[in-house]
């Protein structure tokens, strides 16, 4: 326990705040945090990194339920663990209540009988809970539970898993599983060099394609099969791997996240370290989400929020396991790009044109080579062939000394960072020499050289020996995987070069707005438009001049003060959609129109049996671009902020972008860049450019509100937010707020 001027406290990343003194705080297995480690909502700003060295390289291992009886499942597992322990230099201790020895090694009857503490206990028992409680007395650092029948099976299993997790928290040890497997104890090749791929999977079988990269010459350093994540989770291994010097990239197969905040903190650590994270995340569809939940018992999360959160912290999301292996392998091994330009080099004009189309559509930059470079290439390539980019050599030059000259000349261009050579099929001996020239050139340059070997056979010598034998050439089997991996490579290095952790800038102390806002909240209730606008005003968000009135005479006086023309609206906590009920009147220009509008609005409300807190008399705001800015709570990540095209377009086009706080101005502007209707803000068909700076300011103020009122504000919807012409600001014309 740490003392501070704010009191004493601990943190639990799995719960919101566990207070043990005057101040909120957080602790994970004895790790404590001070107030500066928490944001304004009481959530942690740093993720404790577990010391997993003794998990992956233990000095001693206890196997509880060890067996050498033929035909028993535990026998095969024990045999594999014996081989693994020998490889990592660990002493293995079998634990069995009735056996004196297993595979010739003396047994102990229980974990309480262990002569000395062990680093890792592997539990080959159907119910690990009693063993965990015994392990608490033995100072074991880590345990692995293979048993199934927990959260993946439904409510009863989830309750059993929570009991297991509670026992683990009390014990002080760290648990992998339950519902995990032996992947962490696989045989990894030790004859491969260079940066490695570290693998995290919630389904062991789904990691097999990445694991077999070793057979293609790509080094693999670790495999963490997290299973149901009762304790150790994806975020723990992600944080640990990000700090390992041998890890060049982290590949993840994620069915669901245990805790969204922990995952983002871990991704933030990887981004700070410049370690790329590539992930397959199941749950894009309702069917996939449902299946993932039944498999691991995790929350899959709203996919749009998951997708946005991953992009926000630099996690590269891919769809297929083939993409996972190709992208992670490239990112692990490739050096930092010297330029963003991509050149496509082929022996066929058709191949080059096809590849260039796909690459450009994916967002890669294919710069036209300077005329001087084209003239140089035409020394070896016939004049009638295109060498601007893509470069078509016509075939024959690759068969002699000219082939290497061409490749070296392209790589020498300062605008070129990546050379891609699609070889659609083998054509020895030219394809053999082309492959060798590409490998030799790659060894002599710091630039990335990629080859797409299009043969469906894959047994050719040029492929199996020459290309796969090179640690400098990135070899792919499909155009799409090559393009996706190269784009991820360039995007990753651009991202990390400019990365500034949003957690470093997250507000630690409340703003003066918070006290004003809290006085307006009504727990468990929806606020009226008038009250919701007061909430916005508390955070410095501009709203129209308006007055809430309860009589026709007061409405006329208010209109005079607000200034004609005016808008009149019914205001009440029950009202979410006023226009459909005829409860909005616009463009009123006289006292008689205001009196008539007041009577009509109150008559409709009585007929519809709607309780009103009054009628709003509002300033008419000039024309601009209607946007929507809002706050919702995600099950995994907490408060999220959305911006998009507003008015009726929000429901028709669903053109929105979402982010998870905290984030800064750059990210707010990036949200606008994702909108299909972004051009409306720049001015179209004679309309003036909108005040984008004011819009960004509103997004950032709403984010601050979301953070400070986390736990109190369930939903906020500003629609429309009228973004006026540049320099004139933005005005919230309507707002809806729901309190928790």
QUIHU-V904882 format. One record per backbone hydrogen bond with DSSP energy under -1.0 kcal/mol. NH is the residue of the N-H (numbers start at 0). CO is the residue of the C=O. E is the energy in kcal/mol with one decimal. If there is no record, write none. Layout:
# QUIHU-V904882
NH:CO:E
NH:CO:E
This chain:
# QUIHU-V904882
6:3:-1.8
10:25:-4.6
14:11:-1.3
17:24:-1.2
27:30:-1.0
30:27:-1.7
36:33:-2.5
37:34:-2.0
38:42:-2.9
39:506:-2.2
41:38:-2.2
44:36:-3.0
51:49:-1.4
55:51:-2.2
56:52:-2.5
60:90:-3.0
61:119:-2.8
62:92:-2.2
63:121:-2.7
64:94:-3.1
65:62:-1.2
71:68:-1.6
74:71:-1.3
75:71:-1.0
76:72:-1.6
77:73:-2.6
78:74:-2.5
79:75:-2.1
80:76:-2.5
81:77:-2.3
82:78:-1.9
83:79:-2.4
84:80:-2.9
85:81:-2.0
86:82:-1.8
87:83:-2.2
89:84:-3.1
90:58:-2.7
92:60:-3.4
94:62:-2.7
95:107:-2.2
101:104:-2.4
104:101:-2.0
106:99:-3.0
107:93:-1.8
112:109:-1.1
113:110:-1.4
119:59:-1.5
120:141:-2.3
121:61:-3.2
122:143:-3.0
123:63:-3.2
131:127:-2.5
132:128:-1.9
133:129:-1.5
134:130:-2.9
135:131:-1.3
136:133:-1.7
137:134:-1.7
141:118:-1.9
142:173:-2.2
143:120:-2.2
144:175:-2.6
145:122:-1.2
152:149:-2.5
157:153:-2.4
158:154:-2.3
159:155:-2.0
160:156:-2.3
161:157:-2.1
162:158:-1.9
163:159:-2.0
164:160:-2.8
165:161:-2.5
166:162:-2.0
167:163:-2.1
168:164:-2.4
169:165:-2.0
170:166:-1.8
171:167:-1.5
173:140:-2.2
175:142:-2.7
178:146:-2.3
184:181:-2.2
185:182:-1.5
195:245:-3.0
196:218:-2.3
197:248:-2.4
198:221:-2.1
199:250:-2.6
200:223:-2.3
201:252:-1.5
206:203:-1.6
207:204:-1.4
210:206:-2.4
211:207:-2.3
212:209:-1.6
213:210:-1.4
214:211:-1.5
215:212:-1.8
216:213:-1.5
217:212:-2.2
220:196:-1.9
223:198:-3.0
225:200:-2.0
225:223:-1.0
227:177:-2.8
228:225:-1.6
229:176:-2.1
231:174:-2.4
236:232:-1.6
237:233:-2.6
238:234:-2.4
239:235:-2.1
240:236:-3.0
241:237:-1.9
242:239:-1.1
243:240:-1.5
246:243:-1.2
247:195:-3.4
248:195:-1.4
249:275:-2.5
250:197:-2.9
251:277:-2.7
252:199:-2.5
253:279:-3.2
256:298:-1.7
262:258:-1.9
263:259:-2.2
264:260:-2.3
265:261:-2.2
266:262:-2.6
267:263:-2.3
268:264:-1.7
269:265:-2.1
270:266:-2.4
271:267:-2.4
272:268:-2.0
274:269:-2.3
277:249:-3.0
278:315:-3.0
279:251:-2.6
281:253:-2.7
288:284:-2.5
289:285:-2.4
290:286:-2.3
291:287:-2.4
292:288:-2.1
293:289:-1.7
294:290:-1.3
295:291:-2.4
296:292:-1.9
305:301:-2.4
306:302:-3.0
307:303:-2.1
308:304:-2.9
309:305:-2.4
310:306:-2.1
311:307:-2.5
312:308:-1.3
313:310:-1.4
314:309:-2.7
315:276:-3.2
317:278:-2.6
323:319:-2.0
324:320:-2.2
325:321:-2.3
326:322:-2.8
327:323:-1.9
328:324:-2.0
329:325:-2.0
330:326:-2.5
331:327:-2.1
332:328:-1.5
333:329:-2.6
341:364:-2.7
342:417:-2.5
344:419:-2.8
345:390:-2.5
351:347:-2.4
352:348:-2.4
353:349:-2.4
354:350:-2.6
355:351:-2.7
356:352:-2.2
357:353:-1.9
358:354:-2.8
359:355:-2.6
360:356:-2.3
361:357:-1.4
362:359:-1.4
363:358:-2.3
368:387:-3.2
373:369:-2.4
374:370:-2.8
375:371:-1.9
376:372:-2.4
377:373:-2.0
378:375:-1.5
379:376:-1.8
380:376:-1.7
384:381:-1.7
388:389:-1.5
390:343:-3.3
391:385:-2.7
392:345:-2.2
397:394:-1.3
398:395:-1.9
399:396:-1.2
402:396:-1.2
402:399:-1.4
404:400:-1.1
405:401:-2.4
406:402:-1.8
407:403:-2.6
408:404:-2.2
409:405:-2.2
410:406:-2.4
411:407:-1.4
412:409:-1.5
415:412:-1.8
416:340:-3.2
417:340:-2.0
418:447:-2.6
419:342:-2.7
420:449:-2.6
422:451:-3.2
430:426:-1.2
432:428:-2.1
433:429:-2.7
434:430:-2.4
435:431:-2.1
436:432:-2.8
437:433:-2.3
438:434:-2.2
439:435:-2.8
440:436:-2.6
441:437:-2.3
442:438:-1.7
447:416:-1.7
449:418:-3.1
450:473:-2.5
451:420:-1.7
452:475:-3.1
453:422:-3.2
463:459:-3.2
464:460:-2.1
465:460:-1.7
466:461:-2.2
467:462:-2.3
469:466:-1.5
473:448:-2.3
475:450:-2.9
481:477:-1.7
482:478:-2.7
483:479:-2.7
484:480:-2.3
485:481:-2.6
486:482:-2.4
487:483:-2.2
488:484:-2.3
489:485:-2.5
490:486:-2.9
491:487:-2.7
492:488:-1.8
493:489:-1.9
494:490:-2.8
495:491:-2.9
496:492:-1.7
497:493:-1.2
513:510:-1.5
516:512:-2.5
517:513:-2.8
518:514:-1.3
519:516:-1.6
524:521:-2.4
526:736:-3.1
531:527:-2.9
532:528:-2.5
533:529:-1.6
534:530:-1.8
535:531:-1.8
536:532:-2.7
537:533:-1.9
539:536:-1.9
540:535:-2.3
546:616:-1.8
548:614:-2.8
554:550:-1.9
555:551:-2.0
556:552:-2.1
557:553:-2.6
558:554:-2.4
559:555:-1.8
560:556:-1.7
561:557:-3.2
562:558:-2.8
565:587:-2.2
566:617:-2.5
567:584:-2.9
568:615:-2.0
569:582:-2.0
570:613:-2.3
574:571:-1.3
581:578:-1.8
582:577:-2.3
584:567:-2.9
587:565:-2.4
593:589:-1.9
594:590:-2.5
595:591:-2.5
596:592:-2.5
597:593:-2.3
598:594:-2.2
599:595:-2.5
600:596:-2.6
601:597:-2.3
602:598:-2.3
603:599:-2.3
604:600:-2.0
605:601:-2.2
606:602:-2.5
607:603:-2.7
609:604:-3.0
612:570:-3.1
614:548:-2.8
615:568:-3.1
616:546:-2.7
617:566:-3.6
618:544:-2.8
619:564:-1.2
624:722:-2.4
626:720:-2.3
627:643:-2.7
628:717:-1.8
629:641:-2.5
630:715:-2.5
631:639:-1.8
633:637:-3.5
637:633:-1.8
639:631:-3.1
640:658:-2.7
641:629:-2.4
642:656:-2.3
643:627:-2.0
644:654:-1.8
645:625:-2.6
648:645:-1.2
651:647:-1.6
652:648:-2.9
655:653:-1.1
656:642:-2.7
658:640:-2.3
667:663:-2.0
668:664:-2.4
669:665:-1.9
670:666:-1.9
671:667:-1.3
672:668:-1.7
673:670:-1.1
674:671:-1.3
677:674:-1.4
679:676:-1.9
680:677:-1.5
686:683:-2.0
689:680:-2.8
690:723:-2.7
691:689:-1.9
694:690:-1.7
695:691:-2.7
696:692:-2.0
697:693:-2.0
698:694:-2.2
699:695:-2.2
700:696:-2.2
701:697:-2.7
702:698:-2.1
703:699:-2.0
704:700:-2.1
705:701:-2.6
706:702:-2.3
707:703:-2.7
708:704:-2.6
711:708:-2.9
712:708:-2.5
713:737:-2.3
714:737:-1.7
715:630:-2.4
716:735:-2.8
717:628:-2.8
720:626:-3.3
721:730:-2.9
722:624:-2.7
723:728:-2.0
725:688:-2.6
727:724:-2.4
730:721:-2.5
731:541:-2.8
732:719:-2.2
735:716:-2.0
737:714:-2.6
738:524:-2.9
739:711:-2.7
